[in-house]
Amino acid sequence: MLAGMSIPLFTGGMLIVMLITYGLSGLIAPLTLLFYGLALYNAGFYTIKEVRLMGFAQMLLGLMNLGFIENGLLFWAIGFGGVHILYGIYMHFRYE
């Protein structure tokens, strides 16, 4: 699981560092969502299926954010905030 998550996260992190270097800051938000989603999707093969679904949601938000580059912070809030809160609520009621 560690390798499944670390490869997309490391690759995405290196790409984002390069984007910052070249001043392409508009692509940072969508790509962080995309690579984090890929990492979660890969981790989902070693854990429960809901992790894959959360990864898919993160990737979908990242792709949608590519169409609305100027709203990167909003998509970050939805992805890293809203999706995780909804996932936590779902997991609480599903497994508690």
MOPAC internal coordinates of N, CA, C and O (Angstrom, degrees):
PM7 1SCF
backbone

  N    0.0000 0     0.00 0     0.00 0    0    0    0
  C    1.4450 1     0.00 0     0.00 0    1    0    0
  C    1.5227 1   110.19 1     0.00 0    2    1    0
  O    1.2310 1   120.88 1   140.73 1    3    2    1
  N    1.3191 1   115.91 1   -39.27 1    3    2    1
  C    1.4544 1   119.79 1  -179.44 1    5    3    2
  C    1.5256 1   111.17 1   -60.43 1    6    5    3
  O    1.2310 1   120.28 1   135.63 1    7    6    5
  N    1.3153 1   117.07 1   -44.37 1    7    6    5
  C    1.4632 1   120.30 1   178.30 1    9    7    6
  C    1.5269 1   110.64 1   -67.13 1   10    9    7
  O    1.2310 1   120.38 1   140.97 1   11   10    9
  N    1.3241 1   116.87 1   -39.03 1   11   10    9
  C    1.4623 1   120.59 1   179.68 1   13   11   10
  C    1.5167 1   112.91 1   -62.05 1   14   13   11
  O    1.2310 1   120.77 1   146.70 1   15   14   13
  N    1.3178 1   116.12 1   -33.30 1   15   14   13
  C    1.4705 1   119.63 1   178.60 1   17   15   14
  C    1.5228 1   112.30 1   -88.19 1   18   17   15
  O    1.2310 1   120.26 1   142.14 1   19   18   17
  N    1.3238 1   117.12 1   -37.86 1   19   18   17
  C    1.4628 1   118.80 1  -171.47 1   21   19   18
  C    1.5242 1   113.23 1   -72.18 1   22   21   19
  O    1.2310 1   119.88 1   148.41 1   23   22   21
  N    1.3176 1   117.83 1   -31.59 1   23   22   21
  C    1.4659 1   119.11 1  -178.43 1   25   23   22
  C    1.5302 1   111.31 1   -64.75 1   26   25   23
  O    1.2310 1   118.38 1   129.04 1   27   26   25
  N    1.3524 1   120.70 1   -50.96 1   27   26   25
  C    1.4696 1   118.54 1   176.95 1   29   27   26
  C    1.5288 1   112.97 1   -65.23 1   30   29   27
  O    1.2310 1   119.99 1   143.44 1   31   30   29
  N    1.3347 1   117.63 1   -36.56 1   31   30   29
  C    1.4642 1   119.58 1  -179.84 1   33   31   30
  C    1.5182 1   111.31 1   -67.34 1   34   33   31
  O    1.2310 1   119.80 1   136.80 1   35   34   33
  N    1.3179 1   117.99 1   -43.20 1   35   34   33
  C    1.4570 1   121.32 1   179.35 1   37   35   34
  C    1.5267 1   110.99 1   -66.12 1   38   37   35
  O    1.2310 1   120.58 1   135.02 1   39   38   37
  N    1.3312 1   116.49 1   -44.98 1   39   38   37
  C    1.4620 1   120.67 1   179.41 1   41   39   38
  C    1.5211 1   110.52 1   -62.13 1   42   41   39
  O    1.2310 1   120.27 1   134.30 1   43   42   41
  N    1.3163 1   117.09 1   -45.70 1   43   42   41
  C    1.4598 1   120.86 1   178.02 1   45   43   42
  C    1.5131 1   111.93 1   -63.25 1   46   45   43
  O    1.2310 1   120.48 1   139.93 1   47   46   45
  N    1.3233 1   116.68 1   -40.07 1   47   46   45
  C    1.4620 1   120.30 1   178.17 1   49   47   46
  C    1.5139 1   112.28 1   -62.57 1   50   49   47
  O    1.2310 1   120.27 1   137.53 1   51   50   49
  N    1.3200 1   117.09 1   -42.47 1   51   50   49
  C    1.4633 1   120.31 1   178.41 1   53   51   50
  C    1.5302 1   111.21 1   -66.03 1   54   53   51
  O    1.2310 1   120.60 1   140.22 1   55   54   53
  N    1.3260 1   116.45 1   -39.78 1   55   54   53
  C    1.4644 1   119.73 1   177.61 1   57   55   54
  C    1.5249 1   110.74 1   -63.79 1   58   57   55
  O    1.2310 1   120.20 1   139.75 1   59   58   57
  N    1.3058 1   117.22 1   -40.25 1   59   58   57
  C    1.4648 1   121.03 1  -179.33 1   61   59   58
  C    1.5232 1   110.93 1   -68.35 1   62   61   59
  O    1.2310 1   120.11 1   142.83 1   63   62   61
  N    1.3227 1   117.39 1   -37.17 1   63   62   61
  C    1.4711 1   119.73 1   174.94 1   65   63   62
  C    1.5240 1   109.89 1   -61.46 1   66   65   63
  O    1.2310 1   120.06 1   138.80 1   67   66   65
  N    1.3284 1   117.50 1   -41.20 1   67   66   65
  C    1.4687 1   120.84 1   177.33 1   69   67   66
  C    1.5262 1   111.29 1   -64.66 1   70   69   67
  O    1.2310 1   120.18 1   140.36 1   71   70   69
  N    1.3207 1   117.26 1   -39.64 1   71   70   69
  C    1.4682 1   120.13 1   178.20 1   73   71   70
  C    1.5258 1   111.17 1   -63.84 1   74   73   71
  O    1.2310 1   120.40 1   139.43 1   75   74   73
  N    1.3189 1   116.83 1   -40.57 1   75   74   73
  C    1.4605 1   120.28 1   177.36 1   77   75   74
  C    1.5214 1   109.62 1   -63.41 1   78   77   75
  O    1.2310 1   120.52 1   138.87 1   79   78   77
  N    1.3231 1   116.62 1   -41.13 1   79   78   77
  C    1.4669 1   121.37 1   179.52 1   81   79   78
  C    1.5279 1   111.32 1   -59.57 1   82   81   79
  O    1.2310 1   120.14 1   139.86 1   83   82   81
  N    1.3130 1   117.33 1   -40.14 1   83   82   81
  C    1.4553 1   121.89 1  -178.29 1   85   83   82
  C    1.5270 1   113.46 1   -91.45 1   86   85   83
  O    1.2310 1   120.01 1  -176.16 1   87   86   85
  N    1.3159 1   117.59 1     3.84 1   87   86   85
  C    1.4558 1   120.98 1   176.16 1   89   87   86
  C    1.5106 1   115.32 1    76.28 1   90   89   87
  O    1.2310 1   119.82 1  -157.20 1   91   90   89
  N    1.2991 1   117.96 1    22.80 1   91   90   89
  C    1.4680 1   121.88 1   179.81 1   93   91   90
  C    1.5290 1   110.15 1   -98.04 1   94   93   91
  O    1.2310 1   121.31 1  -120.16 1   95   94   93
  N    1.3057 1   115.10 1    59.84 1   95   94   93
  C    1.4620 1   120.00 1  -173.16 1   97   95   94
  C    1.5272 1   113.80 1   -70.07 1   98   97   95
  O    1.2310 1   119.29 1   161.13 1   99   98   97
  N    1.3070 1   118.96 1   -18.87 1   99   98   97
  C    1.4539 1   121.04 1   179.93 1  101   99   98
  C    1.5164 1   113.71 1   -66.13 1  102  101   99
  O    1.2310 1   120.42 1   156.45 1  103  102  101
  N    1.3225 1   116.81 1   -23.55 1  103  102  101
  C    1.4605 1   120.38 1  -178.49 1  105  103  102
  C    1.5222 1   113.40 1   -89.89 1  106  105  103
  O    1.2310 1   120.17 1   175.62 1  107  106  105
  N    1.3217 1   117.27 1    -4.38 1  107  106  105
  C    1.4670 1   119.77 1  -175.71 1  109  107  106
  C    1.5250 1   111.66 1   -66.01 1  110  109  107
  O    1.2310 1   119.62 1   131.11 1  111  110  109
  N    1.3201 1   118.33 1   -48.89 1  111  110  109
  C    1.4698 1   120.78 1  -177.35 1  113  111  110
  C    1.5283 1   112.45 1   -61.03 1  114  113  111
  O    1.2310 1   119.29 1   129.46 1  115  114  113
  N    1.3419 1   118.96 1   -50.54 1  115  114  113
  C    1.4693 1   116.66 1  -178.97 1  117  115  114
  C    1.5268 1   113.14 1   -64.92 1  118  117  115
  O    1.2310 1   120.12 1   143.98 1  119  118  117
  N    1.3262 1   117.38 1   -36.02 1  119  118  117
  C    1.4586 1   118.81 1  -178.32 1  121  119  118
  C    1.5216 1   112.27 1   -73.28 1  122  121  119
  O    1.2310 1   119.56 1   147.57 1  123  122  121
  N    1.3330 1   118.45 1   -32.43 1  123  122  121
  C    1.4618 1   118.61 1   175.33 1  125  123  122
  C    1.5255 1   110.24 1   -65.04 1  126  125  123
  O    1.2310 1   120.48 1   139.29 1  127  126  125
  N    1.3251 1   116.69 1   -40.71 1  127  126  125
  C    1.4654 1   119.45 1   176.56 1  129  127  126
  C    1.5232 1   111.30 1   -64.00 1  130  129  127
  O    1.2310 1   120.35 1   137.60 1  131  130  129
  N    1.3175 1   116.94 1   -42.40 1  131  130  129
  C    1.4636 1   120.44 1  -179.64 1  133  131  130
  C    1.5288 1   112.05 1   -63.73 1  134  133  131
  O    1.2310 1   120.19 1   130.01 1  135  134  133
  N    1.3165 1   117.24 1   -49.99 1  135  134  133
  C    1.4604 1   119.41 1  -177.04 1  137  135  134
  C    1.5206 1   112.09 1   -70.60 1  138  137  135
  O    1.2310 1   119.83 1   145.34 1  139  138  137
  N    1.3192 1   117.93 1   -34.66 1  139  138  137
  C    1.4617 1   120.15 1   175.01 1  141  139  138
  C    1.5335 1   109.56 1   -65.55 1  142  141  139
  O    1.2310 1   120.45 1   139.69 1  143  142  141
  N    1.3285 1   116.75 1   -40.31 1  143  142  141
  C    1.4573 1   120.61 1   176.38 1  145  143  142
  C    1.5214 1   112.00 1   -61.93 1  146  145  143
  O    1.2310 1   120.43 1   138.70 1  147  146  145
  N    1.3298 1   116.78 1   -41.30 1  147  146  145
  C    1.4619 1   120.01 1   176.75 1  149  147  146
  C    1.5252 1   111.37 1   -62.76 1  150  149  147
  O    1.2310 1   120.73 1   139.07 1  151  150  149
  N    1.3305 1   116.21 1   -40.93 1  151  150  149
  C    1.4638 1   119.83 1   178.88 1  153  151  150
  C    1.5257 1   110.85 1   -64.04 1  154  153  151
  O    1.2310 1   120.18 1   136.59 1  155  154  153
  N    1.3269 1   117.26 1   -43.41 1  155  154  153
  C    1.4650 1   120.12 1   178.18 1  157  155  154
  C    1.5174 1   111.42 1   -65.10 1  158  157  155
  O    1.2310 1   120.80 1   138.48 1  159  158  157
  N    1.3260 1   116.08 1   -41.52 1  159  158  157
  C    1.4614 1   119.58 1   179.73 1  161  159  158
  C    1.5245 1   110.19 1   -60.54 1  162  161  159
  O    1.2310 1   120.18 1   136.22 1  163  162  161
  N    1.3346 1   117.25 1   -43.78 1  163  162  161
  C    1.4658 1   120.51 1   177.68 1  165  163  162
  C    1.5164 1   111.41 1   -64.61 1  166  165  163
  O    1.2310 1   120.07 1   139.16 1  167  166  165
  N    1.3188 1   117.48 1   -40.84 1  167  166  165
  C    1.4681 1   120.81 1   179.52 1  169  167  166
  C    1.5218 1   110.91 1   -65.36 1  170  169  167
  O    1.2310 1   120.13 1   152.18 1  171  170  169
  N    1.3094 1   117.36 1   -27.82 1  171  170  169
  C    1.4493 1   121.62 1  -179.81 1  173  171  170
  C    1.5124 1   113.85 1   -63.83 1  174  173  171
  O    1.2310 1   120.14 1   160.27 1  175  174  173
  N    1.3200 1   117.33 1   -19.73 1  175  174  173
  C    1.4602 1   119.66 1   176.68 1  177  175  174
  C    1.5210 1   111.56 1   -73.52 1  178  177  175
  O    1.2310 1   120.21 1   161.92 1  179  178  177
  N    1.3177 1   117.20 1   -18.08 1  179  178  177
  C    1.4639 1   121.88 1  -178.99 1  181  179  178
  C    1.5271 1   112.39 1  -107.43 1  182  181  179
  O    1.2310 1   120.33 1   173.53 1  183  182  181
  N    1.3287 1   116.97 1    -6.47 1  183  182  181
  C    1.4638 1   121.09 1  -179.05 1  185  183  182
  C    1.5202 1   108.55 1  -125.94 1  186  185  183
  O    1.2310 1   120.65 1    35.63 1  187  186  185
  N    1.3168 1   116.36 1  -144.37 1  187  186  185
  C    1.4668 1   120.67 1  -178.95 1  189  187  186
  C    1.5275 1   110.15 1   -87.22 1  190  189  187
  O    1.2310 1   120.56 1   -22.51 1  191  190  189
  N    1.3229 1   116.54 1   157.49 1  191  190  189
  C    1.4628 1   121.14 1  -174.34 1  193  191  190
  C    1.5268 1   112.80 1   -65.13 1  194  193  191
  O    1.2310 1   119.96 1   156.37 1  195  194  193
  N    1.3353 1   117.68 1   -23.63 1  195  194  193
  C    1.4538 1   120.41 1  -179.14 1  197  195  194
  C    1.5296 1   112.16 1   -64.06 1  198  197  195
  O    1.2310 1   120.30 1   153.47 1  199  198  197
  N    1.3293 1   117.03 1   -26.53 1  199  198  197
  C    1.4659 1   120.51 1   177.28 1  201  199  198
  C    1.5229 1   109.48 1   -66.36 1  202  201  199
  O    1.2310 1   120.13 1   140.24 1  203  202  201
  N    1.3296 1   117.35 1   -39.76 1  203  202  201
  C    1.4703 1   120.42 1   176.36 1  205  203  202
  C    1.5166 1   110.83 1   -63.10 1  206  205  203
  O    1.2310 1   120.29 1   140.42 1  207  206  205
  N    1.3330 1   117.05 1   -39.58 1  207  206  205
  C    1.4575 1   119.92 1   179.06 1  209  207  206
  C    1.5227 1   111.60 1   -65.04 1  210  209  207
  O    1.2310 1   120.45 1   141.20 1  211  210  209
  N    1.3335 1   116.75 1   -38.80 1  211  210  209
  C    1.4577 1   119.65 1   177.38 1  213  211  210
  C    1.5263 1   109.75 1   -66.78 1  214  213  211
  O    1.2310 1   119.86 1   141.46 1  215  214  213
  N    1.3211 1   117.88 1   -38.54 1  215  214  213
  C    1.4572 1   120.86 1   175.94 1  217  215  214
  C    1.5123 1   111.86 1   -62.51 1  218  217  215
  O    1.2310 1   120.75 1   138.90 1  219  218  217
  N    1.3263 1   116.18 1   -41.10 1  219  218  217
  C    1.4635 1   120.29 1   177.77 1  221  219  218
  C    1.5269 1   110.40 1   -62.86 1  222  221  219
  O    1.2310 1   120.17 1   139.39 1  223  222  221
  N    1.3292 1   117.29 1   -40.61 1  223  222  221
  C    1.4754 1   121.05 1   178.22 1  225  223  222
  C    1.5237 1   110.77 1   -62.97 1  226  225  223
  O    1.2310 1   120.31 1   139.57 1  227  226  225
  N    1.3397 1   117.01 1   -40.43 1  227  226  225
  C    1.4639 1   120.77 1   179.07 1  229  227  226
  C    1.5344 1   110.38 1   -65.20 1  230  229  227
  O    1.2310 1   120.56 1   137.63 1  231  230  229
  N    1.3209 1   116.54 1   -42.37 1  231  230  229
  C    1.4644 1   119.69 1   178.72 1  233  231  230
  C    1.5244 1   111.04 1   -64.68 1  234  233  231
  O    1.2310 1   120.37 1   139.47 1  235  234  233
  N    1.3191 1   116.90 1   -40.53 1  235  234  233
  C    1.4631 1   120.51 1   178.21 1  237  235  234
  C    1.5216 1   111.18 1   -62.02 1  238  237  235
  O    1.2310 1   120.49 1   137.01 1  239  238  237
  N    1.3270 1   116.67 1   -42.99 1  239  238  237
  C    1.4616 1   120.08 1   177.15 1  241  239  238
  C    1.5248 1   111.17 1   -63.49 1  242  241  239
  O    1.2310 1   120.20 1   140.34 1  243  242  241
  N    1.3221 1   117.21 1   -39.66 1  243  242  241
  C    1.4609 1   120.40 1   177.66 1  245  243  242
  C    1.5146 1   112.15 1   -62.37 1  246  245  243
  O    1.2310 1   120.46 1   137.66 1  247  246  245
  N    1.3120 1   116.72 1   -42.34 1  247  246  245
  C    1.4687 1   120.12 1   177.82 1  249  247  246
  C    1.5197 1   111.32 1   -66.87 1  250  249  247
  O    1.2310 1   120.44 1   140.57 1  251  250  249
  N    1.3285 1   116.76 1   -39.43 1  251  250  249
  C    1.4665 1   119.49 1   177.26 1  253  251  250
  C    1.5256 1   110.53 1   -64.99 1  254  253  251
  O    1.2310 1   120.51 1   143.31 1  255  254  253
  N    1.3267 1   116.63 1   -36.69 1  255  254  253
  C    1.4558 1   121.20 1  -179.67 1  257  255  254
  C    1.5223 1   111.55 1   -64.86 1  258  257  255
  O    1.2310 1   119.75 1   152.33 1  259  258  257
  N    1.3228 1   118.07 1   -27.67 1  259  258  257
  C    1.4686 1   120.22 1   176.86 1  261  259  258
  C    1.5234 1   111.50 1   -62.26 1  262  261  259
  O    1.2310 1   119.97 1   153.07 1  263  262  261
  N    1.3106 1   117.67 1   -26.93 1  263  262  261
  C    1.4575 1   121.35 1   176.77 1  265  263  262
  C    1.5171 1   113.28 1   -81.88 1  266  265  263
  O    1.2310 1   120.38 1   162.05 1  267  266  265
  N    1.3123 1   116.88 1   -17.95 1  267  266  265
  C    1.4694 1   122.38 1  -178.53 1  269  267  266
  C    1.5250 1   108.67 1  -132.44 1  270  269  267
  O    1.2310 1   120.68 1  -115.15 1  271  270  269
  N    1.3306 1   116.30 1    64.85 1  271  270  269
  C    1.4703 1   122.13 1  -174.22 1  273  271  270
  C    1.5232 1   111.86 1   -56.17 1  274  273  271
  O    1.2310 1   120.21 1   143.64 1  275  274  273
  N    1.3203 1   117.20 1   -36.36 1  275  274  273
  C    1.4691 1   120.54 1  -175.99 1  277  275  274
  C    1.5276 1   112.85 1   -69.24 1  278  277  275
  O    1.2310 1   119.31 1   167.43 1  279  278  277
  N    1.3088 1   118.92 1   -12.57 1  279  278  277
  C    1.4637 1   122.99 1  -179.42 1  281  279  278
  C    1.5259 1   112.20 1  -104.99 1  282  281  279
  O    1.2310 1   119.97 1  -147.62 1  283  282  281
  N    1.3085 1   117.66 1    32.38 1  283  282  281
  C    1.4523 1   121.80 1  -176.62 1  285  283  282
  C    1.5160 1   113.48 1   -58.60 1  286  285  283
  O    1.2310 1   120.04 1   138.24 1  287  286  285
  N    1.3279 1   117.53 1   -41.76 1  287  286  285
  C    1.4606 1   120.53 1  -179.18 1  289  287  286
  C    1.5327 1   111.26 1   -65.09 1  290  289  287
  O    1.2310 1   120.44 1   142.33 1  291  290  289
  N    1.3163 1   116.77 1   -37.67 1  291  290  289
  C    1.4654 1   120.69 1   177.52 1  293  291  290
  C    1.5294 1   110.47 1   -63.24 1  294  293  291
  O    1.2310 1   120.40 1   134.89 1  295  294  293
  N    1.3269 1   116.84 1   -45.11 1  295  294  293
  C    1.4619 1   119.90 1   179.50 1  297  295  294
  C    1.5262 1   111.50 1   -66.91 1  298  297  295
  O    1.2310 1   120.47 1   144.52 1  299  298  297
  N    1.3258 1   116.71 1   -35.48 1  299  298  297
  C    1.4632 1   119.95 1   174.11 1  301  299  298
  C    1.5235 1   110.59 1   -61.01 1  302  301  299
  O    1.2310 1   120.56 1   135.07 1  303  302  301
  N    1.3322 1   116.54 1   -44.93 1  303  302  301
  C    1.4647 1   120.48 1  -179.76 1  305  303  302
  C    1.5242 1   110.80 1   -62.38 1  306  305  303
  O    1.2310 1   120.82 1   138.35 1  307  306  305
  N    1.3179 1   116.03 1   -41.65 1  307  306  305
  C    1.4671 1   119.63 1   178.68 1  309  307  306
  C    1.5265 1   110.49 1   -67.23 1  310  309  307
  O    1.2310 1   120.28 1   134.97 1  311  310  309
  N    1.3343 1   117.06 1   -45.03 1  311  310  309
  C    1.4655 1   121.19 1  -176.04 1  313  311  310
  C    1.5106 1   113.42 1   -72.41 1  314  313  311
  O    1.2310 1   120.52 1   123.83 1  315  314  313
  N    1.3222 1   116.62 1   -56.17 1  315  314  313
  C    1.4600 1   119.60 1  -174.65 1  317  315  314
  C    1.5260 1   112.16 1   -84.13 1  318  317  315
  O    1.2310 1   119.95 1   164.86 1  319  318  317
  N    1.3076 1   117.70 1   -15.14 1  319  318  317
  C    1.4607 1   121.07 1   177.50 1  321  319  318
  C    1.5157 1   111.76 1  -104.87 1  322  321  319
  O    1.2310 1   120.99 1   111.19 1  323  322  321
  N    1.3215 1   115.71 1   -68.81 1  323  322  321
  C    1.4630 1   121.69 1  -174.06 1  325  323  322
  C    1.5126 1   114.40 1   -60.89 1  326  325  323
  O    1.2310 1   120.31 1   134.19 1  327  326  325
  N    1.3241 1   117.01 1   -45.81 1  327  326  325
  C    1.4674 1   119.62 1  -178.66 1  329  327  326
  C    1.5231 1   110.70 1   -64.06 1  330  329  327
  O    1.2310 1   120.22 1   139.55 1  331  330  329
  N    1.3403 1   117.19 1   -40.45 1  331  330  329
  C    1.4596 1   119.68 1   179.80 1  333  331  330
  C    1.5304 1   111.67 1   -68.49 1  334  333  331
  O    1.2310 1   120.17 1   142.57 1  335  334  333
  N    1.3114 1   117.29 1   -37.43 1  335  334  333
  C    1.4645 1   120.03 1   177.55 1  337  335  334
  C    1.5233 1   110.51 1   -65.51 1  338  337  335
  O    1.2310 1   120.38 1   133.37 1  339  338  337
  N    1.3288 1   116.88 1   -46.63 1  339  338  337
  C    1.4682 1   119.89 1   178.50 1  341  339  338
  C    1.5274 1   111.10 1   -63.13 1  342  341  339
  O    1.2310 1   120.60 1   140.65 1  343  342  341
  N    1.3169 1   116.45 1   -39.35 1  343  342  341
  C    1.4667 1   120.52 1   177.35 1  345  343  342
  C    1.5310 1   110.41 1   -62.43 1  346  345  343
  O    1.2310 1   120.43 1   136.25 1  347  346  345
  N    1.3184 1   116.78 1   -43.75 1  347  346  345
  C    1.4647 1   120.80 1   179.24 1  349  347  346
  C    1.5146 1   112.41 1   -63.01 1  350  349  347
  O    1.2310 1   120.58 1   137.47 1  351  350  349
  N    1.3239 1   116.50 1   -42.53 1  351  350  349
  C    1.4676 1   120.49 1   177.99 1  353  351  350
  C    1.5252 1   110.17 1   -63.61 1  354  353  351
  O    1.2310 1   120.58 1   135.20 1  355  354  353
  N    1.3282 1   116.50 1   -44.80 1  355  354  353
  C    1.4541 1   120.59 1   179.28 1  357  355  354
  C    1.5302 1   111.02 1   -61.08 1  358  357  355
  O    1.2310 1   120.55 1   134.36 1  359  358  357
  N    1.3221 1   116.55 1   -45.64 1  359  358  357
  C    1.4507 1   120.51 1  -178.82 1  361  359  358
  C    1.5141 1   112.08 1   -65.45 1  362  361  359
  O    1.2310 1   120.66 1   143.96 1  363  362  361
  N    1.3219 1   116.35 1   -36.04 1  363  362  361
  C    1.4642 1   120.09 1   177.90 1  365  363  362
  C    1.5272 1   110.75 1   -60.95 1  366  365  363
  O    1.2310 1   120.58 1   131.23 1  367  366  365
  N    1.3132 1   116.51 1   -48.77 1  367  366  365
  C    1.4652 1   119.27 1  -177.64 1  369  367  366
  C    1.5246 1   112.46 1   -75.83 1  370  369  367
  O    1.2310 1   120.26 1   153.55 1  371  370  369
  N    1.3106 1   117.10 1   -26.45 1  371  370  369
  C    1.4588 1   119.59 1  -179.70 1  373  371  370
  C    1.5195 1   112.40 1   -76.48 1  374  373  371
  O    1.2310 1   120.08 1   138.22 1  375  374  373
  N    1.3185 1   117.45 1   -41.78 1  375  374  373
  C    1.4620 1   119.65 1  -171.85 1  377  375  374
  C    1.5239 1   114.35 1  -112.58 1  378  377  375
  O    1.2310 1   119.14 1  -178.71 1  379  378  377
  N    1.3025 1   119.25 1     1.29 1  379  378  377
  C    1.4708 1   120.85 1   178.08 1  381  379  378
  C    1.5090 1   110.55 1   -95.03 1  382  381  379
  O    1.2310 1   120.10 1   180.00 1  383  382  381

